């Protein structure tokens, strides 16, 4: 009878490889899991959960083979993150340079830039908005192999949102010449920069592998 029960309930919390604490404090067992967007998916045929309702996840006596698989998944994830950060560096630096260009020494934009350059900047800021939206989608669609990576991902999403807001206000400034838009663009850029330290603190590996220019 005991063998029959174990065969019927192979994913019970007592024998699961991962133990999740649900929103009401209940324990949920899983052989493996991953996170994409706002959902936590199970390897078992089970409905995904809202990851923000999960209180904690811990491994429960993983085998050596399972540990190796987890480490391999982390290595693949890190490679994906580094590739995204390289894209971000290019976007971030281009935006910072152009924001400095339109700021100048505080002169009105009509005096600082000729009409052709303003048209070019409008195109570039609109293009940047699309690039940032694509980058945000790529981060959101990353398959996180561990619950501990969620904080890092969410900080990066906030950073990109701040950079999007800066690009939007910079475009508004080029179109309107209203210096308030320029100051908003600067402030949002400062916010984006401030998120970087929190992002680096949340990294599950050495900070030295990340260039500080992001």
HUZI-V722303 format. One record per backbone hydrogen bond with DSSP energy under -0.5 kcal/mol. CO is the residue of the C=O (numbers start at 1). NH is the residue of the N-H. E is the energy in kcal/mol with one decimal. If there is no record, write none. Layout:
co=<CO:CO>
nh=<NH:NH>
e=<E:E>
This chain:
co=<1:2:3:4:5:7:9:12:12:17:18:18:19:20:20:21:21:22:26:28:30:30:32:34:35:36:38:38:39:39:40:41:44:49:49:50:51:56:58:59:63:64:65:66:67:68:69:70:71:72:73:74:75:76:77:78:79:80:81:82:83:84:85:86:87:88:89:90:91:92:93:94:95:96:97:98:99:100:103:108:108:109:114:115:116:117:118:119:120:121:122:123:124:125:126:127:128:129:130:131:132:133:134:135:136:137:138:139:140:142:143:144:146:147:149:150:151:152:153:154:155:156:157:158:159:160:161:162:163:164:165:166:167:168:169:170:171:172:173:177:178:178:179:180:181:182:183:184:185:186:187:188:189:190:191:192:193:193:194:194:195:196:197:198:200:206:207:209:211>
nh=<5:6:7:8:9:10:12:15:16:60:20:30:58:22:28:55:56:25:22:20:17:18:43:41:144:39:51:52:36:41:49:34:46:40:51:53:54:21:19:61:67:68:69:70:71:72:73:74:75:76:77:78:79:80:81:82:83:84:85:86:87:88:89:90:91:92:93:94:95:96:97:98:99:100:101:102:103:104:106:111:112:113:118:119:120:121:122:123:124:125:126:127:128:129:130:131:132:133:134:135:136:137:138:139:140:141:142:142:37:144:145:35:149:150:153:154:155:156:157:158:159:160:161:162:163:164:165:166:167:168:169:170:171:172:173:174:175:176:177:179:181:182:183:184:185:186:187:188:189:190:191:192:193:194:195:196:196:197:197:198:199:200:201:202:203:209:210:211:214>
e=<-2.2:-2.2:-2.0:-1.8:-2.2:-0.5:-1.2:-1.5:-0.8:-3.4:-0.5:-2.0:-2.0:-0.6:-3.0:-2.8:-0.9:-1.7:-3.2:-3.2:-0.5:-2.4:-2.0:-3.2:-3.1:-2.2:-2.4:-0.5:-2.1:-0.5:-2.4:-1.8:-2.0:-3.1:-0.6:-2.2:-1.1:-2.5:-2.9:-0.6:-2.3:-2.1:-2.1:-2.3:-2.4:-2.3:-2.3:-2.1:-2.1:-2.3:-2.2:-2.6:-1.9:-1.8:-2.5:-2.7:-1.8:-2.0:-2.5:-1.7:-1.6:-2.4:-2.4:-1.5:-1.9:-3.3:-2.5:-2.0:-2.3:-2.5:-2.5:-2.1:-2.6:-1.9:-1.8:-2.4:-1.2:-2.2:-2.4:-1.1:-1.8:-2.7:-2.0:-2.1:-2.1:-2.4:-2.1:-1.9:-2.2:-2.9:-2.1:-2.3:-2.2:-1.9:-1.5:-2.1:-2.7:-1.8:-2.3:-2.2:-2.6:-2.1:-2.2:-2.2:-2.3:-2.0:-0.6:-0.8:-1.7:-0.9:-0.6:-2.1:-1.5:-1.8:-2.2:-2.5:-2.4:-2.0:-2.0:-2.0:-2.1:-2.2:-2.2:-2.1:-2.0:-2.6:-2.2:-2.0:-2.3:-2.4:-2.3:-2.3:-2.1:-2.2:-2.1:-2.2:-2.1:-2.8:-2.7:-0.6:-1.2:-0.9:-2.1:-2.3:-2.3:-2.1:-2.5:-2.6:-1.8:-2.3:-2.2:-2.3:-2.3:-2.1:-1.5:-0.5:-1.1:-0.5:-0.6:-0.7:-2.4:-2.6:-2.1:-1.4:-1.0:-1.4:-2.1:-0.5:-1.0>
